[in-house]
């Protein structure tokens, strides 16, 4: 049972770094779902960091960035 949170954290970290560095999401489903990959990736990494430093404000900012990455349209 303790393996599931660790696995989820590793997957979130890999997706966050991938999105932040490359500016795109892997896979068709995630590519369609996330409109601002870099913003989503930064939020995902902040959410992970908030757990290690036990900071609620960092968690709130991370959740906000993930939400904005999902709903904000790209400005081209």
N, C-alpha and C positions, 0 to 999 in steps of 0.2 A: 504493500500500500504506500510506502514512503517513496517508492520509485516513481510514481506518477507525477508528483509536484516537481521533482528534479528533471524528469523528462520534459515536462511542459516548459520549465524555465530554460532548458537548453534549446528547445525548438524556438521559443520566443526570442532568445538571444541571437540565434543563427538568422532567423527571419529579419530581426531588427537591424543587424549589421549588414545583411545583404541589401535591404531596402535603403538604408542610410548611405552606403557607399556606392551602390550601382544605380540608385534612383528608379528601380523597378522591383516588382514582386515576382517571385517564382510561381509558375503554374498559371493555368487559365482562370481558375476560380478566384484566387487572390488578386490577380491582375485586374479582373473586372470589379472586384469588391473595393479595393483600395484606390482612391483617386490621387492622393498625394503620398507616394511611397516614402520619400525622405522624411516627411513629417511623421508619418506612422512609425517609421523605424526609430526615430529619435524618441518618440513617446514610449515605444515598447522597451527601449533600453533604460529610459528613466524609471519606468515601472519596475523593472528588475533591480535597478540600483536602490530604489526606495526600500525594497525588502531587506537588502544587506545592511543599510545604514539606519533602518527603522525610522523613516521620515515620511509622515503623512502628506506634508505639502508637496514633496517630490512625487508621491504617488498621484496626487490630484492633478498636478501639471502633466504627468505622463498619460493619465487617462484622457485628459483634455486634448493632448496632441494626437493620441490615437483616434479619438472621436473626430477631430477636425480632419485628420488624414483620410478618414472614411467618407466624409460628407462634402468636403470642400472641392470645388472644381478647379482644375489647373488653369492658371492664367497664361494663355499663349498669345 
